[in-house]
Amino acid sequence: MLDPRLDALADYPFRRLADLLGPPAEGSLVMSIGEPQHAPPPFVADCLAAHAGLWGKYPPLQGTPDFRAAVAAWLNRRFQLPAAMIDPERAILPVAGTREALYLIAQVVCGERQGRRPVVLLPNPFYQVYAGAAVMAGAEPVYVPGADGPFSLPDYSTLPREILERTALAYLCSPANPEGTVADAALLERSIATARHHGFLLAVDECYSEIWDKAEPTGALTVCARGNGSMDNVMVFHSLSKRSSVPGLRSGFVAGDPAVMAGFARLRSYGGAVQPLPVLAAANALWRDEAHVVENRALYRAKIDAAQERLGHRPDFRRPEGGFFLWLRVGDGEAAARKLAAEAGLRVLPGAYLAKAGADGINPGQAFIRVALVHDLDTTRAALDRMAAVLDA
């Protein structure tokens, strides 16, 4: 009765972690999940309350004109886009966080390629939703490691033509989860050119784009704008969860190629999660406010400073360019996770759970752990002290 493709899905990373460590011990600190713990801006609750009368209305699939206008204005400001590049009526849709959209987009574009099974390209390591989306769309996932080692992003333009000709979709995450690496303009240019040449969609997951360390990450739409302004073969995915510390709001958007967006809207009319009108009203206010984003980013930067002070002496320590994860080389990620749980009361995620072994049998995440710096600064400092003591023992 069940779809046999479900058998091809590995257990989700947090299920695997529960199998490895058991339930969290009393007093343990969960640093395995990227769930922001910063307080959201106070005006979110005020906005939801002010629009409480709208809970009794069915929300429109495409959101409200005000939501689309707020998102278009933010995109234009943040990524220096020409005013006419984004048509709010054709190129923007609200989504229930980026997970929903990143999963469903595979259903839109993964048809047969010249009579052959389509390919979906994934970075390796990767956000697990990409793999689930590929498998359940009937595509063959192809895992592509970083071009320059464990802290780099894949360069899809270097893949063999026989793979690219079958490719229907390619995921790219910048800043990357888990490595914290940012795609530069040159990599984005090559990726977009490759997608257009071979006729596939480049899905750029930018949900960590507003949490950056030294330099504001370049966006895929910025690169499109520097060309002729076309968004053909490109979609970007954004969320308020990390940017504004409101993961429970489940509010994000997709923007890009109008032809693909039309197909996406058609699919979501059958199975997508719409955004309630009070949620959209709160989202409008969040996309229009940057002050809370600057404060949020400063909090994460302080925690990265604390991590570098305590762990920067370790071989291969890499300060993340973006996002809030540490990608730490520890030799054996599972062994380190067990040791940190037992001796420091810290739950971290083995890197192997976020990656796939290659043809050589090597899992590029095997030697790593992912550590989410999502708690308050004092809690994070204390946890990092315990982590350093255990890892250095």
C-alpha positions as CSV (number, residue, x, y, z in Angstrom):
1,M,0.0,0.0,0.0
2,L,2.8,2.4,0.8
3,D,4.8,4.1,-2.0
4,P,8.0,2.0,-2.4
5,R,10.0,5.2,-2.9
6,L,9.6,5.7,0.9
7,D,12.0,2.9,1.4
8,A,14.7,4.9,-0.4
9,L,14.5,7.7,2.2
10,A,17.0,7.5,5.0
11,D,15.7,8.2,8.5
12,Y,15.6,11.9,9.1
13,P,18.8,13.1,10.9
14,F,17.0,13.8,14.2
15,R,15.5,10.4,14.3
16,R,19.0,8.9,13.8
17,L,20.3,11.1,16.6
18,A,17.6,9.9,18.9
19,D,18.5,6.3,18.0
20,L,22.2,7.2,18.7
21,L,21.8,9.1,22.0
22,G,18.3,8.2,23.3
23,P,16.1,10.9,24.8
24,P,17.7,14.1,26.0
25,A,19.0,13.8,29.6
26,E,17.6,16.2,32.2
27,G,19.5,19.4,32.0
28,S,21.1,18.7,28.6
29,L,21.4,21.5,26.1
30,V,20.2,20.8,22.5
31,M,22.6,22.3,20.0
32,S,21.6,19.9,17.2
33,I,18.6,21.7,15.9
34,G,18.8,25.0,14.1
35,E,15.8,26.5,15.9
36,P,16.5,30.2,16.7
37,Q,16.0,31.0,20.4
38,H,16.4,34.8,20.2
39,A,13.3,36.8,21.2
40,P,11.2,37.9,18.2
41,P,10.5,41.6,17.8
42,P,7.7,42.6,20.1
43,F,5.7,44.1,17.3
44,V,5.0,40.6,15.9
45,A,2.6,39.8,18.8
46,D,1.0,43.2,18.5
47,C,0.5,42.8,14.8
48,L,-1.1,39.3,15.2
49,A,-3.4,40.7,17.8
50,A,-4.4,43.7,15.7
51,H,-5.4,41.4,12.9
52,A,-7.1,38.8,15.0
53,G,-10.4,39.4,13.2
54,L,-8.9,37.9,10.0
55,W,-8.5,34.4,11.5
56,G,-12.1,33.7,10.3
57,K,-11.2,34.2,6.6
58,Y,-9.8,31.8,4.2
59,P,-6.4,33.2,3.1
60,P,-5.7,33.5,-0.7
61,L,-3.1,31.1,-2.1
62,Q,-1.1,34.0,-3.6
63,G,-1.1,36.0,-0.3
64,T,-2.2,39.7,-0.2
65,P,-1.1,42.5,-2.5
66,D,0.5,44.1,0.6
67,F,2.6,41.0,1.3
68,R,3.8,40.8,-2.3
69,A,4.6,44.5,-2.3
70,A,6.6,44.2,1.0
71,V,8.6,41.3,-0.3
72,A,9.3,42.9,-3.6
73,A,10.5,46.1,-1.9
74,W,12.7,44.1,0.4
75,L,14.2,42.1,-2.5
76,N,14.9,45.4,-4.3
77,R,16.6,46.9,-1.3
78,R,18.6,43.9,-0.2
79,F,19.8,42.7,-3.5
80,Q,20.0,46.0,-5.4
81,L,17.5,45.0,-8.1
82,P,16.1,47.3,-10.7
83,A,12.6,48.4,-9.7
84,A,10.9,46.7,-12.7
85,M,12.7,43.3,-12.4
86,I,10.4,41.7,-9.9
87,D,6.7,41.7,-10.8
88,P,4.9,41.1,-7.5
89,E,1.9,39.5,-9.3
90,R,3.9,37.0,-11.3
91,A,7.2,36.4,-9.5
92,I,6.4,36.1,-5.7
93,L,4.4,33.6,-3.7
94,P,4.1,33.2,0.1
95,V,5.0,29.7,1.5
96,A,4.8,28.0,4.9
97,G,8.5,28.3,5.5
98,T,11.1,27.3,3.0
99,R,10.8,23.5,3.8
100,E,7.4,23.3,2.1
101,A,8.6,25.1,-1.0
102,L,11.9,23.3,-1.4
103,Y,10.1,20.0,-1.2
104,L,7.2,20.9,-3.6
105,I,9.3,22.5,-6.3
106,A,10.7,19.1,-7.3
107,Q,7.1,18.0,-8.1
108,V,6.8,20.9,-10.5
109,V,9.9,20.4,-12.6
110,C,11.0,16.8,-12.3
111,G,9.4,15.3,-15.5
112,E,11.3,13.0,-17.8
113,R,14.3,14.4,-19.6
114,Q,14.3,13.2,-23.2
115,G,12.5,10.0,-22.1
116,R,15.0,9.3,-19.3
117,R,14.7,9.5,-15.6
118,P,15.4,13.1,-14.4
119,V,18.3,14.0,-12.2
120,V,18.3,16.3,-9.2
121,L,21.6,17.7,-8.1
122,L,22.3,18.2,-4.4
123,P,25.3,19.6,-2.5
124,N,27.0,17.1,-0.3
125,P,26.6,17.7,2.7
126,F,23.0,18.9,2.3
127,Y,19.7,19.9,3.9
128,Q,17.8,16.6,4.0
129,V,14.6,18.0,2.5
130,Y,16.4,18.2,-0.9
131,A,17.0,14.4,-0.9
132,G,13.4,13.6,0.1
133,A,12.1,15.9,-2.6
134,A,14.2,14.3,-5.3
135,V,13.3,10.7,-4.3
136,M,9.5,11.3,-4.0
137,A,9.4,13.2,-7.3
138,G,10.8,10.0,-9.0
139,A,14.2,11.6,-9.8
140,E,17.7,10.3,-9.3
141,P,19.5,12.3,-6.7
142,V,23.1,13.0,-7.6
143,Y,25.2,14.2,-4.6
144,V,28.0,16.6,-5.5
145,P,30.7,17.4,-2.9
146,G,32.3,20.8,-2.5
147,A,34.6,21.7,-5.3
148,D,37.5,22.6,-3.0
149,G,37.1,20.5,0.1
150,P,34.7,20.1,3.1
151,F,34.0,23.8,3.5
152,S,33.2,24.6,-0.1
153,L,30.1,24.5,-2.3
154,P,29.6,22.3,-5.4
155,D,30.3,23.7,-8.9
156,Y,27.7,22.1,-11.1
157,S,29.2,23.5,-14.2
158,T,32.0,21.0,-14.0
159,L,29.7,17.9,-14.1
160,P,29.7,15.5,-17.1
161,R,27.3,16.5,-19.9
162,E,25.4,13.2,-19.7
163,I,24.4,14.1,-16.1
164,L,23.6,17.8,-16.9
165,E,21.4,16.7,-19.9
166,R,19.2,14.7,-17.5
167,T,19.1,17.3,-14.8
168,A,15.7,18.8,-14.0
169,L,16.6,20.6,-10.8
170,A,19.7,21.7,-8.8
171,Y,19.7,22.8,-5.2
172,L,22.2,25.3,-4.0
173,C,22.3,26.7,-0.4
174,S,24.1,29.9,0.4
175,P,25.0,30.5,3.1
176,A,25.3,26.8,3.3
177,N,23.8,24.4,5.9
178,P,25.9,23.0,7.5
179,E,29.2,24.5,6.4
180,G,28.4,28.2,6.6
181,T,30.0,28.8,3.3
182,V,28.8,31.6,1.0
183,A,28.6,31.3,-2.8
184,D,30.5,34.1,-4.5
185,A,29.2,35.8,-7.6
186,A,31.4,33.8,-9.9
187,L,29.9,30.5,-8.7
188,L,26.4,31.8,-8.9
189,E,27.1,33.0,-12.5
190,R,28.4,29.6,-13.5
191,S,25.5,27.8,-11.9
192,I,22.9,30.0,-13.5
193,A,24.5,29.8,-16.9
194,T,24.7,26.0,-16.6
195,A,21.0,25.8,-15.6
196,R,20.0,27.9,-18.6
197,H,22.2,26.1,-21.1
198,H,20.9,22.7,-20.0
199,G,17.3,23.8,-19.3
200,F,17.0,22.9,-15.6
201,L,15.9,24.9,-12.6
202,L,18.4,26.3,-10.1
203,A,16.7,26.4,-6.7
204,V,18.8,28.7,-4.5
205,D,18.0,28.3,-0.8
206,E,18.9,31.6,0.8
207,C,17.1,31.3,4.1
208,Y,20.3,32.1,6.1
209,S,21.2,35.1,3.9
210,E,20.6,37.7,6.6
211,I,22.9,36.0,9.2
212,W,26.3,36.8,8.0
213,D,29.7,37.5,9.6
214,K,32.0,39.9,7.7
215,A,30.3,40.5,4.3
216,E,26.7,40.5,3.1
217,P,26.2,37.4,0.9
218,T,25.6,37.9,-2.8
219,G,22.2,36.8,-3.9
220,A,21.2,34.8,-7.0
221,L,18.9,37.6,-8.0
222,T,21.7,40.1,-7.8
223,V,23.6,38.1,-10.3
224,C,20.5,37.9,-12.5
225,A,20.2,41.7,-12.3
226,R,23.8,42.2,-13.3
227,G,23.1,40.2,-16.5
228,N,20.0,41.2,-18.4
229,G,17.6,41.1,-15.5
230,S,16.1,37.8,-16.5
231,M,15.2,35.3,-13.8
232,D,14.8,32.4,-16.3
233,N,15.7,29.1,-14.7
234,V,16.2,30.6,-11.2
235,M,14.1,30.6,-8.0
236,V,15.2,31.8,-4.6
237,F,13.7,30.7,-1.3
238,H,13.6,33.0,1.8
239,S,12.1,32.6,5.3
240,L,11.5,34.7,8.3
241,S,12.5,31.9,10.7
242,K,16.2,32.7,10.9
243,R,16.2,36.3,9.8
244,S,13.6,37.4,12.4
245,S,13.7,34.6,15.0
246,V,10.1,33.5,14.3
247,P,10.4,29.8,13.3
248,G,6.9,29.1,14.6
249,L,5.4,31.7,12.3
250,R,6.1,29.4,9.4
251,S,6.3,32.2,6.9
252,G,8.5,32.6,3.9
253,F,8.3,33.2,0.1
254,V,9.7,32.1,-3.2
255,A,10.6,34.4,-6.1
256,G,11.9,34.0,-9.5
257,D,11.2,32.6,-13.0
258,P,7.5,33.6,-13.7
259,A,6.9,30.6,-15.9
260,V,8.0,28.2,-13.1
261,M,6.1,30.3,-10.5
262,A,2.9,29.8,-12.5
263,G,3.4,26.0,-12.4
264,F,4.2,26.2,-8.7
265,A,1.1,28.2,-7.9
266,R,-1.0,25.7,-9.8
267,L,0.4,22.7,-7.8
268,R,0.1,24.6,-4.5
269,S,-3.6,25.2,-5.2
270,Y,-4.0,21.5,-4.7
271,G,-1.6,20.7,-1.9
272,G,0.2,23.8,-0.6
273,A,-0.2,25.3,2.9
274,V,-1.6,28.8,2.7
275,Q,-0.6,31.6,5.0
276,P,-3.3,32.9,7.4
277,L,-4.0,36.6,7.0
278,P,-2.8,37.6,10.5
279,V,0.5,35.8,9.8
280,L,0.8,37.6,6.4
281,A,0.2,40.9,8.2
282,A,3.0,40.2,10.7
283,A,5.2,39.1,7.9
284,N,4.6,42.4,6.1
285,A,5.9,44.3,9.1
286,L,8.9,42.0,9.5
287,W,10.0,42.4,5.9
288,R,9.7,46.1,6.2
289,D,11.9,46.4,9.3
290,E,15.6,46.0,9.3
291,A,16.5,47.2,12.8
292,H,15.7,43.9,14.4
293,V,17.7,42.0,11.8
294,V,20.8,44.1,12.5
295,E,20.4,43.3,16.3
296,N,19.8,39.6,15.5
297,R,22.9,39.4,13.3
298,A,25.0,41.0,16.0
299,L,23.9,38.4,18.6
300,Y,25.0,35.6,16.3
301,R,28.3,37.3,15.5
302,A,29.0,37.6,19.3
303,K,28.5,33.8,19.6
304,I,30.7,33.1,16.7
305,D,33.4,35.2,18.4
306,A,32.9,33.1,21.5
307,A,33.3,29.9,19.5
308,Q,36.5,31.1,17.9
309,E,37.9,32.1,21.3
310,R,37.3,28.6,22.6
311,L,37.7,26.4,19.6
312,G,39.7,28.4,17.1
313,H,42.9,26.5,18.1
314,R,41.5,23.3,16.7
315,P,42.8,22.0,13.3
316,D,40.4,23.0,10.5
317,F,38.4,25.4,12.6
318,R,36.5,27.5,10.2
319,R,34.6,30.6,11.2
320,P,31.3,30.4,9.2
321,E,30.8,33.1,6.7
322,G,27.0,32.9,7.2
323,G,24.4,31.1,9.2
324,F,24.8,30.0,12.8
325,F,26.3,26.6,12.6
326,L,29.8,25.4,13.5
327,W,31.0,22.6,11.2
328,L,33.7,21.1,13.4
329,R,36.2,18.4,12.4
330,V,36.3,15.9,15.3
331,G,37.6,12.7,13.7
332,D,34.4,10.7,14.2
333,G,31.2,12.6,14.4
334,E,29.1,9.9,16.0
335,A,31.8,9.2,18.6
336,A,32.1,12.9,19.4
337,A,28.3,13.3,19.7
338,R,28.1,10.4,22.2
339,K,31.0,11.8,24.2
340,L,29.6,15.3,24.3
341,A,26.2,14.1,25.4
342,A,27.7,11.9,28.1
343,E,30.4,14.2,29.5
344,A,29.2,17.7,28.7
345,G,25.4,17.4,28.5
346,L,25.4,18.7,24.9
347,R,23.5,17.3,22.0
348,V,25.1,17.9,18.6
349,L,24.5,16.4,15.2
350,P,27.0,14.0,13.6
351,G,27.9,15.4,10.2
352,A,27.4,12.0,8.5
353,Y,23.7,12.4,9.1
354,L,23.8,15.4,6.7
355,A,25.7,13.8,3.9
356,K,25.9,10.8,1.6
357,A,28.8,8.5,1.0
358,G,30.3,8.9,-2.5
359,A,31.3,6.3,-5.0
360,D,34.5,5.9,-3.0
361,G,32.5,4.9,0.1
362,I,33.6,8.0,2.0
363,N,30.9,10.2,3.6
364,P,32.1,13.8,3.5
365,G,30.4,14.6,6.8
366,Q,31.8,11.6,8.7
367,A,34.6,13.5,10.5
368,F,32.4,16.4,11.5
369,I,29.7,17.6,13.9
370,R,27.2,20.4,13.4
371,V,26.7,22.7,16.3
372,A,23.8,25.2,16.3
373,L,24.6,28.4,18.1
374,V,21.0,29.3,18.7
375,H,20.9,29.9,22.5
376,D,21.6,33.2,24.3
377,L,25.1,34.4,24.6
378,D,25.8,33.3,28.2
379,T,24.4,29.9,27.7
380,T,26.4,29.5,24.5
381,R,29.6,30.5,26.1
382,A,29.2,28.1,29.0
383,A,28.3,25.3,26.5
384,L,31.3,26.0,24.4
385,D,33.6,25.9,27.4
386,R,32.3,22.4,28.2
387,M,32.6,21.4,24.6
388,A,36.2,22.6,24.3
389,A,37.1,20.7,27.6
390,V,35.7,17.4,26.3
391,L,37.0,17.7,22.7
392,D,40.5,18.7,23.9
393,A,40.8,16.0,26.5
